[in-house]
Amino acid sequence: MPVSLATAPRKEPRLLTAEEFLDWLQPGVHADLIQGETVMHSPVNLRHADLLNFVDRLLAGYIEARKLGRLYREVVAVRLGPRQVFLPDLAFFTNEQVARLAATHAPFAPTLVVEALSPRAAHLDSGPKFAAYEAHGVEEYWILDPEHLAHQFYRRQGELLVPFAEDDAPVIRSQTVKGFWLKRAWLTPHKLPAVRPCLAELGIG
C-alpha cells in the first residue's frame, strides 16, 4: 500500500521594510530593495563598466564646473517607499536636494537617474524600477544599453516619464542638468571618446 508523505509547506521569504534594508546595507554592498525583496547587483562586463565610467566622469565634470549639485555613483541608497530602496548607477541631486539629504541615504528621488543595462537585470531597470522612479518623482531617466546601443531617454510629462529623444537623434539634451548635452556617438563602449575634449565642447575648459 503506497504511503503518503507529507511535505512541509514552502516558506516564502519575508519581505523587508525600507528601514530594515537600510540597517542591513553596508558600504561596498550593492543591492536594491524591490517590493520588499533584496536583489543583489551582479558583476558587470567591461563594456558596461567603460560606458558608465565615461558618463560618470562627463556628467560629474560638468555638474561640478557649473556648481549644479552632486552626482553619486551606486553609493547612495535612495528610499522611494516603505519597501523600495534603490542604489542607482548614477543619481543627480540639485543643490536644493543636497541640502535635504539624510546622513545615510536619500529619503526622496533624485532629479536624474542613469541606469546601465546588464543582461541579468535589464528587466528590472525597464520594469519595476522604471515604474518606481516614475511614481516617486524622478524628472529624467536614462537607460543605457552597452550591448545593443538601444539607449532610452525619458523625461517627466505630468505624472509620466515619456521618451524625449528619437532612436536616431544625434544629440541628447538634458532637461534637468542645465545646459548639458551629449552626442549619441559618444555612447559606444568600444570607441568612447576622451572626456576632456567632450567637456571642452560643452564649454568646460
C-alpha positions in Angstrom: 0.0 0.0 0.0 1.5 3.3 -1.0 2.5 5.7 1.8 1.6 9.4 1.5 4.5 11.5 2.6 3.5 14.9 4.0 5.7 17.8 2.6 6.4 20.9 4.6 4.8 24.0 3.2 7.2 26.1 1.2 8.4 29.0 3.3 8.0 32.3 1.5 10.8 34.9 2.1 9.9 37.6 4.5 9.5 41.0 2.9 11.8 43.7 4.3 10.8 47.3 5.1 12.9 50.1 3.8 14.3 50.7 7.3 15.3 47.1 7.8 17.1 47.1 4.4 18.9 50.3 5.2 20.0 48.9 8.6 21.3 45.8 6.8 23.0 47.6 3.9 26.8 48.1 4.4 29.4 50.1 2.5 30.5 48.1 -0.5 27.3 46.1 -0.8 25.4 46.8 -4.0 21.8 45.8 -3.8 18.2 47.1 -4.3 15.1 46.5 -2.3 12.4 45.9 -4.8 8.9 45.4 -3.5 10.3 44.2 -0.2 12.8 41.7 -1.7 16.6 42.1 -1.7 18.1 42.0 -5.2 21.9 41.8 -5.4 23.7 43.6 -8.2 25.6 41.2 -10.4 29.1 41.8 -11.6 29.2 43.8 -14.9 31.3 43.3 -18.0 33.8 45.8 -19.3 31.5 47.3 -21.9 29.1 48.2 -19.1 31.8 49.5 -16.8 33.6 51.5 -19.5 30.3 53.2 -20.7 29.3 54.0 -17.1 32.8 55.3 -16.3 32.6 57.7 -19.2 29.1 59.1 -18.5 30.0 59.4 -14.8 33.2 61.5 -15.5 31.5 63.6 -18.1 28.4 64.4 -16.1 30.3 64.9 -12.8 32.8 67.2 -14.5 30.0 69.3 -16.0 28.0 69.4 -12.8 31.0 70.3 -10.7 32.1 73.1 -13.1 28.6 74.6 -13.2 28.0 74.1 -9.5 24.6 72.5 -10.2 24.6 69.9 -7.4 26.1 66.5 -6.8 26.3 63.3 -8.8 26.6 59.9 -6.9 27.6 56.6 -8.4 26.0 53.5 -6.8 26.9 54.6 -3.3 23.8 56.5 -2.1 20.7 54.5 -1.2 17.5 56.1 -2.4 14.4 55.4 -0.3 11.4 55.6 -2.6 8.8 53.9 -0.5 8.1 51.6 2.5 9.6 48.6 0.6 11.5 50.3 -2.2 15.2 51.3 -1.9 17.5 51.6 -4.9 21.2 52.2 -5.5 21.1 53.9 -8.9 24.1 53.6 -11.2 24.2 57.4 -11.3 22.0 59.8 -9.4 22.0 63.6 -9.7 20.7 65.8 -6.9 20.3 69.5 -7.3 21.8 71.9 -4.7 18.4 72.3 -3.1 18.1 68.5 -2.8 21.6 68.1 -1.5 20.7 70.2 1.5 17.9 67.8 2.3 19.8 64.5 2.1 19.9 62.3 5.2 23.2 61.3 6.7 23.0 57.7 5.4 20.6 57.8 2.4 18.4 59.9 0.2 14.8 60.0 1.5 13.5 61.2 -1.9 14.0 60.6 -5.5 17.0 62.1 -7.4 16.3 64.6 -10.2 18.1 62.5 -12.8 18.8 58.8 -12.7 21.0 56.9 -15.1 21.0 53.1 -15.2 23.2 50.9 -17.5 21.6 47.6 -18.5 23.1 44.3 -17.7 21.7 41.0 -19.1 20.5 39.7 -15.8 18.9 42.9 -14.5 17.6 44.6 -17.7 14.0 43.6 -16.9 14.3 45.4 -13.6 15.6 48.7 -14.9 12.9 48.9 -17.6 10.2 47.3 -15.4 9.6 47.7 -11.7 12.4 50.2 -11.2 11.2 52.4 -14.1 7.7 52.3 -12.5 9.0 53.3 -9.1 11.1 56.1 -10.4 8.1 57.4 -12.4 5.8 57.1 -9.4 8.2 58.9 -7.0 9.1 62.0 -9.0 12.3 61.3 -10.9 12.4 64.1 -13.5 14.6 62.4 -16.0 15.6 58.8 -16.5 18.3 57.4 -18.9 18.6 53.7 -19.6 21.9 53.0 -21.3 22.4 49.8 -23.3 26.1 48.8 -23.6 25.4 45.7 -25.7 22.9 46.8 -28.3 23.2 50.6 -28.1 19.5 50.9 -27.8 19.8 53.8 -25.3 16.5 55.2 -24.0 15.9 58.7 -22.6 12.8 59.7 -20.6 11.7 62.9 -19.0 8.7 63.8 -16.9 5.5 64.9 -18.6 2.8 65.3 -15.9 2.7 62.0 -14.0 4.6 60.0 -16.6 8.1 59.5 -17.8 8.0 59.7 -21.6 10.7 59.4 -24.3 12.2 62.6 -25.4 14.8 61.5 -28.0 14.3 59.6 -31.1 16.4 56.5 -31.7 18.4 58.2 -34.3 18.7 61.6 -32.6 22.4 62.6 -32.8 22.3 64.8 -29.8 20.6 64.2 -26.4 19.8 67.4 -24.4 19.1 67.1 -20.7 16.2 69.0 -19.3 17.4 68.6 -15.7 21.1 69.3 -15.9 21.0 72.9 -17.2 22.9 73.3 -20.5 24.1 69.7 -20.6 24.0 67.7 -23.8 25.9 64.7 -25.2 26.3 63.1 -28.6 24.8 59.7 -29.1 28.0 58.7 -30.9 29.9 59.2 -27.6 27.9 56.3 -26.0 29.6 53.5 -27.9 31.6 51.4 -25.4 34.3 50.2 -27.9 35.1 53.7 -29.2 34.5 56.0 -26.3 36.0 59.5 -26.7 38.3 61.1 -24.2 36.3 63.0 -21.6 38.3 66.3 -21.6 37.6 67.1 -25.3 33.9 66.4 -24.7 33.8 68.7 -21.8 35.5 71.3 -23.9 32.7 71.0 -26.5 30.3 71.6 -23.6 32.2 74.8 -22.7 34.1 73.4 -19.7 37.8 74.3 -20.0 
